[in-house]
Amino acid sequence: LHEGHLGIVKMKALARSYVWWPGIDKEIETWVASCSPCQETRPVPPRAKPTAWETPTTPWARIHIDFAGPVQGQTFLIVVDAYSKWLEVVHMKSTTSEATIAALRKLFATHGLPDTVASDNGPQFVSRTFELFLAELGIRHALSAPAHPATNGQAEIMVKLTKGVFKKLEPEGWQEKIDKLLFTQHVTPNTTTHRSPAELLMGRKLRTVLDRVHPSYSSEVPLDSTTKVREFEPGDLVYAHSYTGGPIWVPAYIAQVTGPRSYRVKLEDGRTWARHVDQLRGRITKPLDYLNPREREMASPREETRELGPVGKEHTQE
């Protein structure tokens, strides 16, 4: 009945078409189940649900690493932070343990040391050199099961993402392509965390060109909003800070407003200076009846300011 190594259902149907005995179904099931050739060629059992990684509570506590490539002849080291989903892609000229260690050292210099590094059983990851490197830094190494990439799922997902993106690009200017990919990934909200990797890893949103559409800053806002900003108008009497020796403050008046906080002032001897508001002070004079003609001219400069031309035509000297 089992010469053709039929399955249980077909063997039962064949047997019943010729004979019957008590317990026929049970005996056929036992016979087929114990057949060595049938057991050796049986299909792979359904995949077990991957064991969930422990959820990290801080950024960069556990990172997953893997290699992507070759993609158009290029190989890349993929590093992803399990907490923030922050992606790092390093263009690798070599995939040896030494080259991998050098790439990780640069990342650790920026982000600090992780508690755990998860990887597959690639030769560069299971070498004594790599294991010693992690051990010296106090980093735990978590290895996935051989030929079972799903246990290193986060890195595997990023490997597929990176390969898919790079296959669409021209085979040149790789670093620029990597930079653009990383910038986009860092600022895009993740479907799992609902926040961008940059927010979770760095505690802030990265500024992009889209932020220029609705800028949240203004150059007119003083840095110290508690201090009242001093302003002058053409004709106002001031003292201008002098850097040519002699008195520190020299009498002058505002000849022209050249910017939000900058002015052109005219001195008693006719020279003009460019000064910031921090280099000016208001000047209080005596009533005009008590001034001599020269002082009266300096105290009433507004008529003269109307005759001044553009800033670019003024001759300035200090």
Backbone bond lengths (Angstrom), bond angles and torsions (degrees), N, CA, C in turn:
res aa  C-N    CA-C-N  psi(-1)  N-CA   C-N-CA  omega(-1)  CA-C   N-CA-C  phi
1 L - - - 1.465 - - 1.537 112.56 -
2 H 1.318 117.46 -29.05 1.471 120.21 -174.13 1.529 112.11 -111.36
3 E 1.325 116.71 18.74 1.463 119.07 -178.59 1.530 112.07 -63.11
4 G 1.317 117.04 -35.70 1.464 120.09 179.21 1.508 113.19 -87.52
5 H 1.359 116.55 6.46 1.471 122.65 -179.15 1.526 111.21 53.46
6 L 1.356 113.88 48.72 1.456 118.79 176.09 1.516 110.06 -71.16
7 G 1.313 115.31 160.28 1.441 119.90 177.00 1.519 111.13 -73.25
8 I 1.315 116.11 175.62 1.470 121.57 -176.33 1.518 111.32 -60.80
9 V 1.316 118.34 -46.30 1.462 121.65 -175.67 1.526 110.78 -63.67
10 K 1.332 117.24 -47.38 1.465 120.18 -178.20 1.528 111.48 -68.69
11 M 1.325 117.03 -35.24 1.462 119.66 178.91 1.523 110.88 -66.92
12 K 1.319 117.31 -38.18 1.467 120.53 177.06 1.525 110.33 -64.25
13 A 1.329 116.80 -43.26 1.467 120.11 -179.33 1.524 111.04 -62.93
14 L 1.345 116.71 -41.02 1.458 120.52 179.14 1.523 111.08 -65.22
15 A 1.323 117.22 -43.24 1.468 120.78 -178.51 1.521 111.20 -64.17
16 R 1.320 116.82 -43.90 1.467 120.14 -176.97 1.527 112.13 -67.60
17 S 1.320 116.35 -22.92 1.467 117.48 179.14 1.530 112.28 -73.73
18 Y 1.371 116.41 -10.83 1.460 119.36 -179.70 1.534 112.51 -123.34
19 V 1.316 117.33 -42.56 1.476 120.09 -173.07 1.520 110.39 -139.35
20 W 1.343 113.55 172.38 1.473 120.50 172.71 1.510 107.77 -156.03
21 W 1.290 116.74 143.40 1.471 121.99 172.95 1.520 107.94 -151.04
22 P 1.292 117.10 159.45 1.463 121.03 -179.30 1.532 110.57 -60.39
23 G 1.311 116.80 131.64 1.466 121.83 179.58 1.505 114.06 77.84
24 I 1.338 117.77 21.03 1.465 120.93 -177.58 1.529 112.56 -60.65
25 D 1.339 116.02 -42.38 1.479 119.31 -178.20 1.525 111.54 -62.91
26 K 1.340 116.32 -45.26 1.456 120.36 -177.46 1.521 111.32 -64.28
27 E 1.349 116.87 -42.00 1.461 120.48 -178.69 1.530 111.28 -66.48
28 I 1.335 117.37 -39.96 1.470 120.10 178.63 1.526 110.57 -65.02
29 E 1.323 116.90 -42.33 1.469 120.92 178.92 1.527 110.70 -60.75
30 T 1.355 115.74 -43.30 1.464 120.01 179.71 1.521 111.22 -65.59
31 W 1.330 116.14 -41.72 1.468 120.86 -179.34 1.531 111.51 -61.36
32 V 1.329 116.48 -48.94 1.463 120.23 -179.09 1.526 110.96 -65.66
33 A 1.333 116.90 -41.44 1.465 120.65 -177.89 1.518 112.08 -64.45
34 S 1.361 117.21 -28.78 1.463 120.71 -177.60 1.519 113.09 -95.37
35 C 1.326 118.26 1.98 1.468 121.60 -179.60 1.526 109.60 -72.34
36 S 1.325 117.01 118.90 1.469 121.17 -177.10 1.524 113.16 -61.96
37 P 1.354 120.11 -49.09 1.471 119.13 178.82 1.529 112.71 -58.46
38 C 1.346 116.91 -37.62 1.472 119.35 179.23 1.521 111.17 -66.71
39 Q 1.336 116.68 -39.24 1.461 120.04 -179.40 1.533 111.49 -67.89
40 E 1.335 114.85 -36.19 1.466 119.01 -176.71 1.520 112.93 -72.35
41 T 1.320 117.14 -23.07 1.472 120.63 -177.83 1.528 112.66 -109.84
42 R 1.321 116.04 9.49 1.460 119.85 -177.98 1.538 110.22 -67.00
43 P 1.336 118.76 145.51 1.477 121.45 179.51 1.525 112.19 -60.27
44 V 1.312 114.22 157.40 1.470 120.59 177.64 1.525 108.91 -62.16
45 P 1.325 118.27 134.24 1.475 120.08 -179.86 1.521 110.98 -65.36
46 P 1.318 117.22 160.52 1.471 120.21 179.14 1.521 111.21 -55.46
47 R 1.333 115.59 142.57 1.459 120.00 -178.50 1.526 110.84 -67.18
48 A 1.310 114.04 136.72 1.460 118.87 176.24 1.519 109.28 -75.17
49 K 1.292 116.11 150.64 1.454 120.90 178.31 1.523 109.01 -66.33
50 P 1.339 117.69 127.04 1.470 119.40 -178.09 1.519 111.71 -57.71
51 T 1.327 114.80 139.85 1.456 119.52 176.98 1.523 109.21 -68.93
52 A 1.303 115.83 128.69 1.465 119.92 -176.95 1.524 110.45 -69.28
53 W 1.331 115.57 136.14 1.455 120.09 174.58 1.522 109.25 -67.88
54 E 1.296 115.15 151.49 1.458 119.44 174.19 1.528 108.75 -64.78
55 T 1.313 116.54 132.31 1.463 120.74 -177.44 1.523 110.00 -70.99
56 P 1.333 118.40 120.08 1.469 120.06 178.48 1.521 110.61 -70.05
57 T 1.300 115.84 150.85 1.467 120.82 -177.99 1.521 112.72 -106.61
58 T 1.312 117.34 -7.25 1.464 120.65 -179.91 1.525 109.45 -136.97
59 P 1.327 117.12 154.57 1.470 120.19 178.41 1.525 111.61 -63.93
60 W 1.317 114.66 145.90 1.463 123.16 173.37 1.529 112.53 60.91
61 A 1.329 117.88 22.78 1.462 120.33 177.09 1.521 110.49 -76.94
62 R 1.338 116.08 -39.14 1.463 119.95 176.25 1.518 108.74 -133.41
63 I 1.313 115.74 128.54 1.461 120.09 177.66 1.525 109.01 -119.32
64 H 1.315 115.66 147.40 1.462 122.39 177.33 1.526 107.97 -110.23
65 I 1.319 116.65 133.61 1.458 120.55 -177.43 1.530 110.19 -127.51
66 D 1.311 115.42 149.58 1.464 121.55 178.09 1.523 107.92 -166.78
67 F 1.312 115.85 167.98 1.459 121.03 176.95 1.518 110.13 -106.40
68 A 1.321 115.61 139.02 1.463 121.77 174.18 1.516 107.62 -113.48
69 G 1.313 115.75 126.95 1.452 117.96 178.20 1.509 112.10 135.84
70 P 1.322 113.71 175.25 1.471 124.18 2.79 1.525 113.25 -74.37
71 V 1.346 114.85 137.23 1.459 122.92 174.31 1.522 106.69 -116.29
72 Q 1.315 117.11 112.19 1.465 122.44 -174.62 1.528 110.44 51.46
73 G 1.340 115.00 40.18 1.452 120.89 177.44 1.512 114.63 81.43
74 Q 1.332 118.76 4.07 1.458 122.25 -177.34 1.530 109.96 -114.05
75 T 1.345 115.51 150.21 1.461 121.68 178.32 1.520 109.11 -123.15
76 F 1.329 116.40 142.55 1.462 121.58 -175.55 1.526 109.95 -132.91
77 L 1.319 115.72 141.17 1.459 121.56 172.00 1.519 107.91 -90.41
78 I 1.324 116.25 123.74 1.460 122.13 -179.33 1.519 108.66 -102.83
79 V 1.318 117.31 127.73 1.462 122.84 177.35 1.524 107.80 -129.89
80 V 1.329 117.11 127.78 1.461 120.29 179.93 1.522 109.45 -133.14
81 D 1.319 115.55 133.46 1.463 122.10 177.56 1.521 108.84 -81.07
82 A 1.324 117.06 124.94 1.464 121.25 -175.94 1.520 112.10 -66.22
83 Y 1.324 118.08 -27.45 1.469 120.73 -176.39 1.521 111.81 -80.68
84 S 1.318 117.03 -50.73 1.468 121.13 -173.49 1.521 113.41 -99.67
85 K 1.342 116.97 -12.67 1.472 123.09 -174.02 1.535 111.41 67.84
86 W 1.318 117.12 19.30 1.465 122.12 177.29 1.524 109.35 -64.70
87 L 1.309 116.52 129.56 1.459 122.23 -176.18 1.519 110.98 -106.11
88 E 1.315 115.64 136.92 1.458 122.12 170.22 1.523 107.81 -123.90
89 V 1.324 116.66 134.90 1.461 122.26 177.68 1.525 107.61 -126.28
90 V 1.327 116.01 121.73 1.461 121.24 -178.58 1.523 108.78 -114.93
91 H 1.323 116.23 123.52 1.468 121.40 177.60 1.522 108.13 -73.37
92 M 1.324 117.47 117.55 1.459 122.16 -173.47 1.528 111.14 -106.83
93 K 1.324 115.91 129.76 1.463 120.45 172.88 1.522 110.78 -85.38
94 S 1.334 115.47 -20.68 1.457 121.31 179.30 1.522 108.37 -143.88
95 T 1.325 116.69 152.76 1.471 120.46 179.74 1.521 111.34 -114.92
96 T 1.312 117.32 23.61 1.458 120.54 178.00 1.525 110.11 -71.02
97 S 1.324 115.49 167.07 1.465 119.96 177.66 1.519 110.79 -60.99
98 E 1.325 116.43 -39.60 1.467 120.09 -178.80 1.524 111.22 -64.46
99 A 1.336 117.45 -43.15 1.466 120.80 178.99 1.524 110.83 -66.43
100 T 1.325 116.62 -37.44 1.467 120.64 178.32 1.518 110.80 -65.82
101 I 1.317 116.55 -42.25 1.465 121.12 178.61 1.525 110.49 -62.52
102 A 1.331 117.32 -42.81 1.469 120.89 179.41 1.521 111.05 -61.26
103 A 1.329 117.35 -40.18 1.468 120.77 179.49 1.522 111.01 -67.41
104 L 1.332 116.89 -40.97 1.465 120.08 179.86 1.524 111.43 -68.26
105 R 1.325 117.24 -35.11 1.467 119.91 179.00 1.534 110.71 -59.43
106 K 1.328 116.31 -40.93 1.464 119.81 179.27 1.527 110.70 -64.20
107 L 1.324 116.56 -40.76 1.463 119.72 179.00 1.522 110.81 -67.86
108 F 1.322 117.30 -38.87 1.461 120.55 179.34 1.527 110.80 -66.42
109 A 1.339 117.06 -31.27 1.463 120.05 177.77 1.520 111.21 -64.96
110 T 1.336 116.90 -27.54 1.464 121.47 -180.00 1.519 112.31 -90.09
111 H 1.333 116.48 -46.15 1.467 120.72 -171.60 1.522 114.20 -103.73
112 G 1.320 118.02 -9.97 1.451 120.10 -175.82 1.517 111.21 90.02
113 L 1.332 115.79 179.21 1.459 121.08 -177.29 1.522 110.99 -86.59
114 P 1.328 117.64 136.62 1.463 120.11 173.59 1.526 109.54 -82.45
115 D 1.323 115.86 164.60 1.461 119.85 173.53 1.526 110.61 -81.16
116 T 1.337 115.99 -35.00 1.460 121.17 -175.53 1.519 110.36 -137.14
117 V 1.316 115.75 139.17 1.463 122.67 170.94 1.521 107.37 -116.13
118 A 1.325 116.76 121.11 1.460 121.89 179.09 1.521 109.19 -104.59
119 S 1.326 116.15 132.30 1.462 120.55 -179.31 1.522 109.68 -148.79
120 D 1.337 115.73 172.41 1.456 119.99 172.75 1.529 108.48 -86.78
121 N 1.318 116.22 -167.02 1.459 120.49 -175.99 1.522 112.57 -97.21
122 G 1.324 116.83 31.48 1.454 120.16 176.57 1.519 110.76 -57.67
123 P 1.327 117.66 148.86 1.474 120.52 -176.01 1.521 113.51 -58.55
124 Q 1.334 117.33 -33.22 1.464 118.76 179.47 1.530 112.16 -72.48
125 F 1.329 117.39 -20.85 1.461 121.24 -178.90 1.532 112.99 -90.65
126 V 1.316 117.50 -24.77 1.468 120.30 -177.44 1.523 111.81 -102.67
127 S 1.324 116.87 3.75 1.464 119.58 179.85 1.526 110.29 -69.17
128 R 1.302 115.82 156.53 1.460 120.88 179.06 1.531 110.60 -62.91
129 T 1.330 116.40 -36.75 1.467 120.46 179.86 1.520 111.14 -60.36
130 F 1.335 116.88 -45.27 1.462 120.75 -178.47 1.525 110.91 -69.78
131 E 1.328 116.75 -41.86 1.462 120.09 179.63 1.525 110.66 -63.00
132 L 1.326 116.68 -39.81 1.463 120.78 179.23 1.525 110.83 -66.82
133 F 1.330 116.97 -38.34 1.465 121.77 177.76 1.527 110.77 -58.72
134 L 1.322 117.10 -47.57 1.465 120.50 -179.96 1.526 111.33 -68.05
135 A 1.328 116.71 -40.40 1.463 120.54 -178.23 1.523 111.39 -63.14
136 E 1.323 117.09 -39.62 1.468 120.42 -179.92 1.521 111.70 -64.74
137 L 1.332 116.93 -27.66 1.466 121.00 179.42 1.521 112.21 -93.41
138 G 1.331 116.88 0.54 1.460 120.15 179.59 1.510 113.27 72.38
139 I 1.329 116.98 29.52 1.467 121.90 -178.11 1.526 109.36 -102.06
140 R 1.309 116.47 129.64 1.468 121.40 177.69 1.520 109.45 -78.33
141 H 1.331 116.30 137.92 1.463 121.57 179.75 1.522 109.28 -107.88
142 A 1.331 116.73 117.01 1.462 122.22 178.44 1.518 108.58 -105.55
143 L 1.333 116.50 118.28 1.462 122.09 -178.20 1.519 110.48 -100.59
144 S 1.318 116.44 139.26 1.460 120.84 175.11 1.522 109.08 -80.79
145 A 1.331 116.21 164.30 1.461 120.50 178.70 1.522 109.70 -66.43
146 P 1.344 117.93 142.80 1.469 120.18 178.96 1.521 111.70 -57.53
147 A 1.336 115.95 138.50 1.474 123.14 178.01 1.516 112.05 58.31
148 H 1.339 116.04 26.96 1.469 118.92 178.97 1.521 108.23 -136.95
149 P 1.340 117.83 75.78 1.468 121.86 -173.63 1.516 113.96 -64.42
150 A 1.332 118.51 -17.81 1.463 120.12 -177.45 1.516 112.01 -62.71
151 T 1.349 117.63 -24.79 1.453 119.80 179.91 1.523 111.80 -73.72
152 N 1.314 116.97 -12.81 1.470 121.72 171.53 1.524 107.82 -114.87
153 G 1.334 114.45 47.23 1.459 122.05 -166.91 1.507 116.20 -58.09
154 Q 1.345 118.38 -39.61 1.461 119.54 -175.80 1.521 110.95 -64.02
155 A 1.336 116.52 -42.83 1.462 118.74 177.53 1.522 110.33 -68.19
156 E 1.338 116.48 -36.19 1.459 120.14 -178.80 1.523 110.85 -63.99
157 I 1.337 117.17 -39.47 1.465 120.87 177.98 1.523 110.27 -62.79
158 M 1.331 117.01 -44.23 1.452 120.81 -179.72 1.526 111.70 -68.35
159 V 1.336 117.04 -32.10 1.461 120.36 175.97 1.520 109.69 -62.08
160 K 1.325 116.64 -45.95 1.464 120.75 179.23 1.524 110.69 -63.64
161 L 1.342 116.66 -41.02 1.461 120.73 178.73 1.523 110.62 -61.01
162 T 1.324 116.12 -48.33 1.460 120.74 -177.51 1.523 111.57 -64.30
163 K 1.321 116.00 -44.99 1.464 119.53 178.60 1.524 110.73 -59.92
164 G 1.335 115.85 -43.46 1.461 119.43 -178.91 1.511 112.54 -62.23
165 V 1.345 116.67 -39.38 1.466 120.55 -179.81 1.521 110.86 -70.33
166 F 1.323 117.14 -47.16 1.458 120.78 -175.03 1.522 112.72 -69.23
167 K 1.314 117.82 -27.67 1.461 119.98 178.20 1.527 111.45 -66.25
168 K 1.337 116.52 -22.55 1.458 120.81 -178.62 1.525 112.29 -87.88
169 L 1.328 117.35 -7.08 1.460 121.03 -173.07 1.519 111.50 -102.33
170 E 1.328 114.61 159.00 1.455 120.43 176.75 1.531 109.53 -70.11
171 P 1.339 117.53 143.41 1.470 121.09 -175.70 1.523 113.61 -76.91
172 E 1.321 117.78 58.61 1.467 121.95 176.99 1.522 107.98 -161.79
173 G 1.343 115.38 159.02 1.455 120.09 -179.36 1.516 112.81 61.49
174 W 1.337 116.52 47.99 1.460 120.03 -172.84 1.523 112.75 -63.64
175 Q 1.331 118.11 -40.86 1.460 119.20 -175.99 1.520 111.63 -63.18
176 E 1.319 117.44 -39.15 1.468 120.51 177.24 1.528 110.48 -63.58
177 K 1.315 116.89 -39.37 1.465 120.56 178.94 1.527 110.62 -65.64
178 I 1.339 115.61 -41.70 1.464 119.85 178.55 1.522 110.37 -62.01
179 D 1.335 116.79 -44.88 1.463 121.03 -178.84 1.526 111.38 -60.32
180 K 1.319 116.84 -42.66 1.464 120.28 179.98 1.525 111.14 -66.64
181 L 1.333 116.09 -41.41 1.464 120.05 178.07 1.517 110.95 -61.52
182 L 1.327 116.70 -46.54 1.460 120.79 -177.77 1.522 111.61 -65.57
183 F 1.327 116.93 -42.65 1.465 119.36 -179.39 1.526 110.73 -60.92
184 T 1.326 116.18 -44.48 1.462 119.84 179.24 1.520 110.97 -63.40
185 Q 1.336 116.66 -43.04 1.466 119.90 -179.21 1.521 111.22 -66.26
186 H 1.308 117.82 -36.96 1.463 121.27 -176.68 1.527 113.12 -69.30
187 V 1.330 117.52 -28.57 1.468 120.11 -175.95 1.526 112.95 -101.07
188 T 1.325 117.99 -4.89 1.462 121.28 -177.08 1.520 110.41 -92.17
189 P 1.339 118.96 127.26 1.474 120.90 177.93 1.524 111.26 -57.95
190 N 1.326 115.44 135.86 1.458 121.22 179.56 1.523 110.27 -81.07
191 T 1.328 117.01 144.35 1.466 120.42 -177.41 1.522 111.97 -69.47
192 T 1.333 117.69 -20.02 1.465 120.89 179.37 1.518 111.54 -89.12
193 T 1.326 116.52 -48.06 1.464 120.54 -176.65 1.524 112.74 -88.39
194 H 1.345 116.95 -19.58 1.468 123.34 -177.49 1.528 112.29 64.09
195 R 1.316 116.63 16.46 1.457 122.03 175.17 1.522 107.89 -136.12
196 S 1.313 115.72 157.28 1.458 118.86 -178.62 1.529 109.67 -73.64
197 P 1.331 118.04 151.18 1.462 120.47 176.27 1.525 112.81 -55.66
198 A 1.325 116.94 -36.59 1.470 119.85 -179.49 1.520 111.42 -63.41
199 E 1.330 117.54 -40.03 1.463 120.79 179.38 1.520 111.24 -61.81
200 L 1.333 116.40 -42.29 1.458 120.09 -176.32 1.520 112.30 -77.41
201 L 1.320 117.25 -36.01 1.460 119.83 -177.82 1.519 112.09 -84.25
202 M 1.352 117.11 -41.34 1.459 121.20 -172.73 1.522 113.36 -106.31
203 G 1.340 116.36 -10.77 1.455 119.56 179.09 1.512 113.99 76.56
204 R 1.318 117.98 17.60 1.458 120.92 178.81 1.520 109.36 -157.39
205 K 1.327 115.86 160.71 1.454 121.09 174.37 1.523 109.15 -85.39
206 L 1.310 116.22 140.48 1.461 119.82 175.33 1.521 109.36 -79.49
207 R 1.324 116.70 139.47 1.456 120.90 179.84 1.525 109.69 -76.93
208 T 1.315 116.72 132.13 1.462 122.49 179.42 1.525 109.48 -123.11
209 V 1.328 116.21 174.56 1.467 119.82 178.65 1.525 110.70 -63.90
210 L 1.324 117.11 -23.75 1.465 119.38 178.89 1.522 111.29 -68.26
211 D 1.333 117.26 -25.45 1.463 120.12 177.79 1.521 111.51 -68.59
212 R 1.333 117.65 -19.39 1.466 120.29 179.02 1.526 111.23 -71.42
213 V 1.321 116.40 -19.07 1.464 119.45 -179.72 1.522 110.62 -67.02
214 H 1.328 116.08 -39.73 1.463 121.12 178.92 1.523 108.42 -128.32
215 P 1.331 118.32 74.76 1.468 120.38 -177.53 1.514 111.24 -63.95
216 S 1.327 115.08 140.30 1.459 120.50 -178.84 1.518 111.47 -104.88
217 Y 1.323 116.51 14.17 1.450 120.12 -179.43 1.521 109.91 -126.50
218 S 1.337 117.30 161.38 1.457 122.02 178.34 1.512 108.81 -142.61
219 S 1.325 116.19 133.31 1.457 120.31 179.66 1.517 111.69 -71.65
220 E 1.354 116.52 -11.76 1.454 119.91 -178.71 1.521 112.21 -85.61
221 V 1.330 117.96 -10.58 1.457 120.76 -177.45 1.517 108.97 -82.91
222 P 1.331 119.55 122.80 1.458 120.69 -179.95 1.512 110.73 -65.07
223 L 1.341 116.09 149.46 1.452 120.24 -179.42 1.514 111.01 -63.19
224 D 1.306 117.76 -39.01 1.459 121.65 177.41 1.515 108.10 -108.16
225 S 1.325 116.40 97.61 1.460 120.59 -173.92 1.517 112.44 -72.39
226 T 1.345 117.22 -10.58 1.464 119.43 -179.58 1.524 111.39 -83.98
227 T 1.335 117.42 -14.73 1.457 121.55 -179.30 1.523 110.23 -96.40
228 K 1.309 116.18 128.98 1.453 120.62 179.50 1.524 109.42 -70.30
229 V 1.313 116.24 127.36 1.460 121.28 -177.76 1.530 109.80 -77.49
230 R 1.331 116.37 129.06 1.464 120.73 177.74 1.517 109.07 -82.68
231 E 1.310 116.18 137.71 1.457 121.40 179.25 1.524 109.17 -132.80
232 F 1.325 115.68 147.84 1.458 121.47 178.41 1.517 109.22 -127.56
233 E 1.314 114.44 157.48 1.457 121.26 177.01 1.524 109.09 -120.84
234 P 1.334 117.63 158.79 1.466 119.82 177.39 1.528 111.08 -53.92
235 G 1.330 115.75 130.90 1.454 120.94 -179.54 1.504 113.74 99.01
236 D 1.332 118.54 -15.02 1.463 120.32 179.83 1.521 110.03 -66.02
237 L 1.332 115.46 138.98 1.455 121.28 177.91 1.519 109.43 -81.05
238 V 1.336 116.08 133.40 1.461 120.37 -176.93 1.519 110.10 -142.73
239 Y 1.306 114.80 166.85 1.452 122.59 164.07 1.525 106.25 -107.45
240 A 1.326 116.72 129.61 1.458 121.81 179.45 1.520 109.82 -105.09
241 H 1.323 116.43 137.51 1.457 121.12 179.65 1.524 109.10 -68.58
242 S 1.339 115.58 129.50 1.461 121.49 -178.85 1.522 109.83 -104.71
243 Y 1.340 115.73 138.05 1.461 121.24 178.28 1.527 110.77 -118.11
244 T 1.341 116.76 18.89 1.470 120.96 -176.55 1.515 112.64 -106.36
245 G 1.317 118.49 11.46 1.447 121.18 -176.19 1.518 110.62 92.71
246 G 1.313 116.94 167.97 1.455 119.63 -177.55 1.518 110.78 81.00
247 P 1.339 116.96 -153.33 1.460 119.79 -179.21 1.537 111.38 -58.34
248 I 1.325 115.40 143.75 1.468 119.58 179.26 1.520 110.46 -71.66
249 W 1.336 116.59 -38.31 1.468 121.29 -178.03 1.522 109.70 -113.16
250 V 1.329 115.69 125.99 1.460 122.47 -176.26 1.524 109.33 -114.97
251 P 1.359 118.53 133.88 1.466 120.57 178.67 1.528 111.15 -61.89
252 A 1.321 116.22 137.91 1.465 121.60 178.70 1.517 107.96 -160.60
253 Y 1.318 115.62 -179.05 1.461 119.14 172.22 1.526 108.56 -141.18
254 I 1.326 116.30 158.41 1.460 121.72 -178.39 1.522 108.81 -71.82
255 A 1.331 115.91 116.82 1.456 120.47 178.02 1.526 111.62 -92.05
256 Q 1.335 115.89 -32.06 1.464 118.27 -176.97 1.525 109.79 -162.13
257 V 1.318 116.08 143.35 1.468 122.20 172.87 1.526 107.09 -91.56
258 T 1.330 116.65 118.03 1.469 119.92 -175.49 1.524 113.72 -105.94
259 G 1.319 117.96 -7.21 1.461 120.99 179.92 1.508 110.36 -173.47
260 P 1.338 117.49 179.90 1.465 120.59 -178.76 1.517 113.32 -58.23
261 R 1.342 117.76 -31.77 1.458 121.00 -178.76 1.528 111.63 -133.63
262 S 1.315 118.11 17.53 1.461 120.69 -176.44 1.524 110.88 -127.35
263 Y 1.333 114.29 149.39 1.465 120.44 -175.14 1.527 109.75 -142.85
264 R 1.352 113.93 161.25 1.452 121.00 168.99 1.522 106.31 -113.74
265 V 1.350 115.66 124.35 1.464 120.71 -177.09 1.522 109.49 -113.30
266 K 1.344 115.43 152.50 1.463 120.61 178.71 1.518 109.00 -115.38
267 L 1.332 115.17 132.24 1.455 121.24 -177.58 1.524 110.66 -91.54
268 E 1.330 116.12 173.99 1.458 121.62 -179.37 1.526 111.91 -63.50
269 D 1.348 116.66 -32.55 1.465 119.07 -178.33 1.525 112.45 -86.58
270 G 1.320 117.94 6.81 1.457 121.42 176.18 1.521 114.81 94.68
271 R 1.334 117.51 -11.14 1.461 118.91 178.45 1.526 110.67 -69.96
272 T 1.326 115.28 154.32 1.468 120.02 175.63 1.521 109.17 -120.35
273 W 1.322 114.82 141.30 1.463 121.69 178.78 1.521 109.29 -124.59
274 A 1.312 114.96 149.60 1.465 120.61 170.85 1.521 107.38 -96.20
275 R 1.323 116.17 128.19 1.456 120.24 -176.79 1.527 111.24 -138.88
276 H 1.344 114.01 145.34 1.464 121.71 172.06 1.517 107.90 -82.89
277 V 1.333 116.24 158.98 1.461 120.03 -178.18 1.525 111.39 -59.44
278 D 1.368 116.77 -29.52 1.460 119.45 179.07 1.523 112.00 -71.62
279 Q 1.340 117.45 -12.04 1.461 121.44 179.46 1.524 111.85 -102.26
280 L 1.332 116.16 14.28 1.465 121.67 -178.96 1.519 110.38 -127.80
281 R 1.347 115.47 149.83 1.466 122.26 172.52 1.508 108.11 -133.84
282 G 1.291 115.50 148.42 1.451 118.92 175.54 1.526 111.19 -66.25
283 R 1.334 116.28 147.57 1.469 120.52 -178.55 1.520 109.43 -121.02
284 I 1.322 116.32 129.32 1.464 122.41 179.02 1.528 108.04 -105.69
285 T 1.341 117.05 130.89 1.468 121.46 -177.87 1.518 110.80 -114.55
286 K 1.313 114.60 167.24 1.460 120.87 175.90 1.527 109.37 -72.39
287 P 1.330 118.17 161.20 1.468 120.41 173.61 1.527 110.01 -56.53
288 L 1.355 117.51 147.04 1.461 122.50 -174.04 1.519 112.78 -59.09
289 D 1.334 118.99 -29.25 1.463 121.29 -177.35 1.519 111.62 -63.56
290 Y 1.334 116.54 -22.99 1.458 119.50 -175.87 1.524 112.18 -100.29
291 L 1.337 118.26 3.05 1.455 121.01 -177.04 1.517 111.41 -96.33
292 N 1.331 116.63 148.94 1.449 120.63 172.39 1.530 108.14 -78.86
293 P 1.345 119.28 168.16 1.476 121.38 -175.99 1.522 113.66 -53.99
294 R 1.344 117.49 -41.29 1.471 119.21 -178.38 1.522 110.72 -66.21
295 E 1.327 117.28 -44.20 1.458 121.06 178.46 1.520 110.85 -64.39
296 R 1.368 116.16 -36.46 1.462 119.67 -179.41 1.535 109.90 -65.28
297 E 1.359 116.01 -36.31 1.465 119.38 178.70 1.525 110.80 -65.11
298 M 1.339 116.66 -41.77 1.457 119.69 179.37 1.516 111.61 -71.01
299 A 1.296 118.09 -27.07 1.460 121.51 -178.98 1.507 112.08 -83.31
300 S 1.349 118.43 -13.80 1.471 121.34 -179.70 1.529 109.73 -127.07
301 P 1.314 118.66 66.95 1.466 120.70 -173.94 1.518 114.61 -91.00
302 R 1.321 119.85 -1.83 1.462 121.01 -169.37 1.521 112.27 -62.43
303 E 1.367 118.64 -35.50 1.454 119.75 -179.29 1.526 110.64 -63.77
304 E 1.347 115.44 -37.21 1.456 119.29 -176.96 1.517 111.70 -71.36
305 T 1.338 117.17 -31.30 1.462 119.46 -177.07 1.506 112.06 -65.11
306 R 1.340 117.25 -23.00 1.461 118.90 -179.28 1.526 111.51 -69.77
307 E 1.372 116.80 -20.77 1.452 120.10 -176.02 1.531 112.87 -90.54
308 L 1.346 117.25 -4.96 1.456 119.59 -177.44 1.512 110.62 -73.90
309 G 1.309 115.91 139.27 1.462 120.72 179.93 1.509 111.09 -86.68
310 P 1.332 115.74 -166.61 1.461 120.93 179.02 1.513 111.60 -60.61
311 V 1.331 115.00 157.96 1.458 120.20 -177.14 1.516 111.17 -59.76
312 G 1.320 115.86 -39.43 1.460 120.08 -175.69 1.511 113.26 -64.83
313 K 1.361 119.04 -18.46 1.459 121.75 -177.14 1.512 111.99 -96.30
314 E 1.326 116.24 -6.34 1.455 118.74 -179.80 1.526 109.90 -78.34
315 H 1.291 117.28 145.92 1.457 121.46 175.42 1.511 107.36 -96.31
316 T 1.324 116.96 120.45 1.457 121.01 -176.85 1.511 109.46 -114.25
317 Q 1.298 115.06 137.07 1.454 119.55 175.94 1.503 108.50 -147.89
318 E 1.289 115.33 150.20 1.464 120.03 178.75 1.507 108.89 -126.97
